[in-house]
Amino acid sequence: MLREIHCFTKVAERLSFSAAAADLGMSQPAMSQAITRLERATGSRLFERSAREVRLTAEGKALLAYAEQVIESVRAFEVEAARLARPTIHLAYPPLVGALAARIVRRLAGRTPAIGVELRAAGRSAAARALADGEVSAAILATPAPAPFVTAARFHVTVDHLAVPAGHRLESRPKVTADELGGHVLLTPGTRPWPGLPGRSRLVADDDFAAALDLVAAGAGLLPIPQLLVRTVRRDDVRFVPLEAGGLRITYALAWSRERVTPELMALVQAVQDALWTR
């Protein structure tokens, strides 16, 4: 009956048996027969037909909404079935590199055959746990990655700004140098202090720059931060000043477990490398 219901909705849309038949690649007699079968099955006359026009009957109008729901459900079923049949990998990534993660998804979706990617935003510790437990296929991690994992496609994110609380004496400076940071508390979203910077370090949740900015606003310290984030953050209680700190950067890499290598994972590695080369 699904074919007949589809014919019914198409005739109701076009109010023409010939136009509906053409849309579905059928002959007009076949379309008429399909509607007749549906009318017999439902015990209702669905259309008033004359030489000049086709109109829905009251019964046809009442049943049309249900028919459209059936067609929509079938379409949703087909889309979900295609998604489930498509190879899928799960990728954990730090929010800082979300634009790169999105490019990777688009690249894998555009290949033949397509590969689906389920993204999971996660800090370094959570991503490493998910990778070790097999919850994700791969993770973009700040290096060095934990020893059990294989890594490839390394890339660097330059740290070239300093987040200071609004009203801080450094906020009006055109530029801050590393030498001027002595005596300040420097917040580090990770497991190690910023290399080569003076001042006292305070470690905060890894890869969680949003939480670190809350601490900056509260006056708990200053935060070296990549321009990638500066462009996206909008808040009145924090200011961003250019920082000259001798090539300060965060290095990331794609990591995965050597015991869970699949063709889809290797396609992911290639997609990451291609995305890095073409950005």
HELIX and SHEET records of a PDB file:
HELIX    1   1 LEU A    2  ARG A   14  1                                  13    
HELIX    2   2 PHE A   17  ASP A   23  1                                   7    
HELIX    3   3 GLN A   28  THR A   42  1                                  15    
HELIX    4   4 ALA A   58  ALA A   85  1                                  28    
HELIX    5   5 PRO A   95  VAL A   97  5                                   3    
HELIX    6   6 GLY A   98  GLY A  110  1                                  13    
HELIX    7   7 ARG A  124  ALA A  132  1                                   9    
HELIX    8   8 ALA A  178  LEU A  181  5                                   4    
HELIX    9   9 PHE A  209  ALA A  217  1                                   9    
HELIX   10  10 GLN A  227  VAL A  230  1                                   4    
HELIX   11  11 ARG A  258  ARG A  260  5                                   3    
HELIX   12  12 PRO A  263  THR A  278  1                                  16    
SHEET    1   A 2 PHE A  47  ARG A  49  0                                        
SHEET    2   A 2 VAL A  54  LEU A  56 -1                                        
SHEET    1   B 6 GLY A 116  ALA A 121  0                                        
SHEET    2   B 6 THR A  88  TYR A  93  1                                        
SHEET    3   B 6 ALA A 138  ALA A 142  1                                        
SHEET    4   B 6 ARG A 249  SER A 257 -1                                        
SHEET    5   B 6 PHE A 149  PRO A 165 -1                                        
SHEET    6   B 6 LEU A 223  PRO A 226 -1                                        
SHEET    1   C 7 GLY A 116  ALA A 121  0                                        
SHEET    2   C 7 THR A  88  TYR A  93  1                                        
SHEET    3   C 7 ALA A 138  ALA A 142  1                                        
SHEET    4   C 7 ARG A 249  SER A 257 -1                                        
SHEET    5   C 7 PHE A 149  PRO A 165 -1                                        
SHEET    6   C 7 VAL A 238  GLU A 244 -1                                        
SHEET    7   C 7 VAL A 176  THR A 177  1                                        
SHEET    1   D 2 VAL A 185  PRO A 189  0                                        
SHEET    2   D 2 ARG A 200  VAL A 204  1                                        
END                                                                             
